């Protein structure tokens, strides 16, 4: 999957307008490579800029005393923890750590921080659902009557571009110990602005998008034991 725009390293904004650009379509395979870049157009949400996390931020946050699995259902947590033993550089993305809107230091207007934060939070919950989670989604994604789950994973390795990388993994039920994801894609960029939802943007399908102008987005469709994606304009 290729999301093509110029990457802006210094000012990435948390904004929630849903305007789409196109991306390539191809059949996925586990361990497929892709790139997801962020555009360089500056958007202001509630007159307040919010910085993006860099790869160095991700490395630092990985060392904090944070339970990165706390937001997962227990059965999902067990399967993911087992699989990640072979990929120790990955960890689940966490809203409070990886979305820059949660850190007061990222707001330029310190006096109106609380007001701007609350506005951002309302828009986040409107997008992913009141009980939803920005980086984690649950539902029957392959339409077999069983509950699957998808998750965004932060790559904590130092990147040459000093930009955060992340991966998408989809696990099909029935879940079992030692299970690998049915779909896995890495080298995606821009975890702060990214989100996944199931049965919300596209009925009965997983959707990956970005909270910003010229949002990059893709919808995932089951095919056999794995998935393929289409960009938004092909819906």
C-alpha positions as CSV (number, residue, x, y, z in Angstrom):
1,X,0.0,0.0,0.0
2,X,1.5,3.4,-1.0
3,X,0.2,6.7,0.3
4,X,2.0,9.3,-1.7
5,X,2.6,12.8,-0.4
6,X,5.5,14.9,0.8
7,X,6.4,14.0,4.4
8,X,6.5,16.8,6.9
9,X,8.7,16.1,9.9
10,X,8.3,19.2,12.0
11,X,4.6,20.1,12.1
12,X,2.1,17.3,12.0
13,X,-1.3,18.3,13.2
14,X,-4.1,16.4,14.8
15,X,-7.1,17.4,12.6
16,X,-10.2,15.5,11.9
17,X,-11.5,16.7,8.4
18,X,-12.1,13.7,6.2
19,X,-10.8,14.5,2.7
20,X,-9.3,11.7,0.8
21,X,-6.4,11.1,-1.6
22,X,-5.8,8.0,-3.6
23,X,-3.5,5.1,-2.9
24,X,-2.5,2.0,-4.8
25,X,-4.4,-1.3,-4.7
26,X,-2.7,-4.7,-4.6
27,X,-3.3,-8.1,-3.2
28,X,-1.8,-8.3,0.3
29,X,0.4,-11.0,1.8
30,X,1.5,-11.4,5.4
31,X,4.7,-9.4,5.9
32,X,3.8,-7.1,3.0
33,X,5.7,-3.8,2.7
34,X,4.0,-0.4,2.4
35,X,4.5,3.3,3.1
36,X,2.1,5.7,4.5
37,X,3.3,9.3,4.4
38,X,1.7,12.5,5.8
39,X,1.1,15.6,3.8
40,X,2.8,18.8,4.5
41,X,-0.2,21.0,4.6
42,X,-0.6,22.6,8.1
43,X,-4.1,22.3,9.5
44,X,-5.2,23.9,12.7
45,X,-7.8,22.2,14.9
46,X,-9.6,24.6,17.3
47,X,-6.9,27.2,16.5
48,X,-4.4,24.8,18.2
49,X,-1.5,23.0,16.6
50,X,-0.5,19.6,18.0
51,X,2.9,18.1,17.2
52,X,3.3,14.6,16.0
53,X,5.4,11.9,17.7
54,X,8.8,11.2,16.2
55,X,10.5,7.8,16.2
56,X,12.7,9.0,19.1
57,X,9.5,9.7,21.1
58,X,8.3,6.2,20.4
59,X,11.6,4.7,21.6
60,X,11.5,6.7,24.8
61,X,7.8,5.9,25.5
62,X,8.6,2.2,25.1
63,X,10.8,2.4,28.2
64,X,8.2,4.0,30.4
65,X,6.3,2.0,33.0
66,X,3.2,1.7,30.8
67,X,0.9,-1.3,30.3
68,X,0.6,-1.2,26.5
69,X,-1.9,-4.1,26.6
70,X,-4.3,-2.7,29.2
71,X,-6.9,-1.7,26.6
72,X,-7.1,-5.1,25.0
73,X,-9.6,-7.9,25.7
74,X,-7.8,-10.6,27.7
75,X,-8.0,-13.2,24.9
76,X,-6.6,-10.7,22.4
77,X,-3.9,-9.7,24.8
78,X,-2.7,-13.3,25.2
79,X,-2.5,-14.0,21.5
80,X,-0.7,-10.7,20.7
81,X,1.8,-11.0,23.6
82,X,2.8,-14.5,22.4
83,X,3.2,-13.3,18.8
84,X,5.2,-10.3,19.7
85,X,7.8,-12.4,21.4
86,X,9.2,-12.8,17.9
87,X,8.9,-9.1,17.2
88,X,10.1,-7.4,20.3
89,X,10.5,-4.0,18.6
90,X,6.7,-3.7,18.2
91,X,4.3,-2.7,20.9
92,X,0.6,-1.8,20.9
93,X,-0.1,1.8,20.1
94,X,-1.7,3.6,23.1
95,X,-3.8,6.7,22.8
96,X,-2.4,8.5,25.8
97,X,1.2,7.8,24.7
98,X,1.1,7.9,20.9
99,X,-1.5,10.5,20.1
100,X,0.1,14.0,20.5
101,X,-3.2,15.6,21.5
102,X,-2.9,13.9,25.0
103,X,0.4,15.6,25.8
104,X,0.1,19.2,27.1
105,X,3.7,19.9,25.9
106,X,2.5,19.6,22.3
107,X,0.0,22.5,22.5
108,X,1.2,25.9,21.6
109,X,-1.6,27.8,23.4
110,X,-1.0,26.7,26.9
111,X,-3.7,29.0,28.4
112,X,-6.4,27.3,26.4
113,X,-5.0,23.8,26.6
114,X,-7.9,22.3,28.5
115,X,-10.5,23.7,26.1
116,X,-8.6,22.6,23.0
117,X,-7.9,19.2,24.5
118,X,-11.6,18.6,25.2
119,X,-12.5,19.7,21.7
120,X,-10.0,17.2,20.2
121,X,-11.3,14.5,22.5
122,X,-14.9,15.0,21.4
123,X,-13.8,14.7,17.7
124,X,-11.8,11.6,18.4
125,X,-14.7,9.9,20.1
126,X,-17.1,10.9,17.3
127,X,-14.7,9.3,14.8
128,X,-13.9,6.0,16.5
129,X,-17.1,5.7,18.7
130,X,-17.7,6.6,22.4
131,X,-16.4,3.1,23.4
132,X,-14.0,2.8,20.5
133,X,-10.2,2.9,20.6
134,X,-8.1,4.8,18.1
135,X,-5.6,1.9,17.5
136,X,-7.7,-1.2,18.2
137,X,-10.8,-2.5,16.7
138,X,-13.0,-5.6,17.2
139,X,-15.6,-7.3,15.0
140,X,-16.3,-10.0,12.5
141,X,-13.9,-8.8,9.8
142,X,-13.9,-11.9,7.6
143,X,-17.7,-12.6,8.0
144,X,-17.5,-16.1,9.4
145,X,-19.6,-15.2,12.5
146,X,-16.7,-15.0,14.8
147,X,-15.1,-12.0,16.5
148,X,-11.7,-10.9,15.0
149,X,-9.5,-8.0,16.0
150,X,-7.2,-5.5,14.4
151,X,-4.5,-3.5,16.0
152,X,-1.9,-0.8,15.2
153,X,1.6,-1.5,16.5
154,X,4.4,1.1,17.1
155,X,7.8,0.2,15.7
156,X,10.2,1.4,18.4
157,X,13.4,1.0,16.4
158,X,15.3,4.1,15.5
159,X,14.3,5.2,11.9
160,X,16.6,7.0,9.5
161,X,13.9,9.6,8.8
162,X,13.3,10.1,12.6
163,X,9.7,9.5,11.9
164,X,7.4,7.1,13.7
165,X,6.7,3.9,11.9
166,X,3.9,1.5,12.7
167,X,2.3,-1.7,11.6
168,X,-1.2,-3.1,11.1
169,X,-2.1,-6.7,12.2
170,X,-5.4,-8.5,11.8
171,X,-6.1,-11.6,13.8
172,X,-8.9,-13.9,12.8
173,X,-10.9,-16.0,15.2
174,X,-10.9,-18.7,16.5
175,X,-7.9,-17.4,18.5
176,X,-5.3,-19.8,19.7
177,X,-1.9,-19.7,21.4
178,X,1.0,-19.3,18.9
179,X,-1.3,-17.8,16.3
180,X,0.1,-15.4,13.7
181,X,-1.9,-12.6,12.2
182,X,-4.0,-13.3,9.1
183,X,-2.8,-10.0,7.7
184,X,0.3,-8.0,8.6
185,X,1.6,-4.8,7.1
186,X,4.5,-2.6,8.3
187,X,6.4,0.6,7.4
188,X,3.3,2.8,7.8
189,X,4.0,6.3,8.9
190,X,2.2,8.8,11.3
191,X,0.7,6.9,14.3
192,X,-0.5,10.1,16.0
193,X,-3.1,10.9,13.2
194,X,-4.0,7.3,12.3
195,X,-7.0,5.3,13.4
196,X,-8.8,2.1,12.7
197,X,-12.6,1.4,13.0
198,X,-14.8,-1.5,12.1
199,X,-18.4,-1.2,10.8
200,X,-18.4,2.5,11.2
201,X,-16.9,4.3,8.1
202,X,-17.6,1.3,5.9
203,X,-20.4,-1.2,6.8
204,X,-19.0,-4.5,8.1
205,X,-15.4,-3.7,7.1
206,X,-12.2,-2.6,8.7
207,X,-11.2,1.0,7.8
208,X,-7.8,2.6,8.3
209,X,-7.7,6.4,8.1
210,X,-6.0,9.6,9.2
211,X,-7.3,12.6,11.1
212,X,-6.1,15.3,8.8
213,X,-6.7,17.1,5.5
214,X,-6.1,14.9,2.5
215,X,-6.6,11.9,4.7
216,X,-5.2,8.6,3.5
217,X,-7.6,5.7,3.9
218,X,-8.1,2.1,3.0
219,X,-10.8,-0.4,3.5
220,X,-9.9,-4.1,4.1
221,X,-11.8,-7.0,2.6
222,X,-11.4,-10.7,3.4
223,X,-10.0,-13.0,0.8
224,X,-9.5,-16.6,1.8
225,X,-7.5,-16.6,5.0
226,X,-6.1,-13.1,4.6
227,X,-7.3,-9.6,3.4
228,X,-6.8,-7.1,0.6
229,X,-7.5,-3.4,0.6
230,X,-9.0,-0.8,-1.6
231,X,-8.5,2.9,-1.3
232,X,-11.5,5.1,-0.5
233,X,-12.3,6.3,-4.0
234,X,-13.0,2.7,-5.1
235,X,-15.8,2.3,-2.6
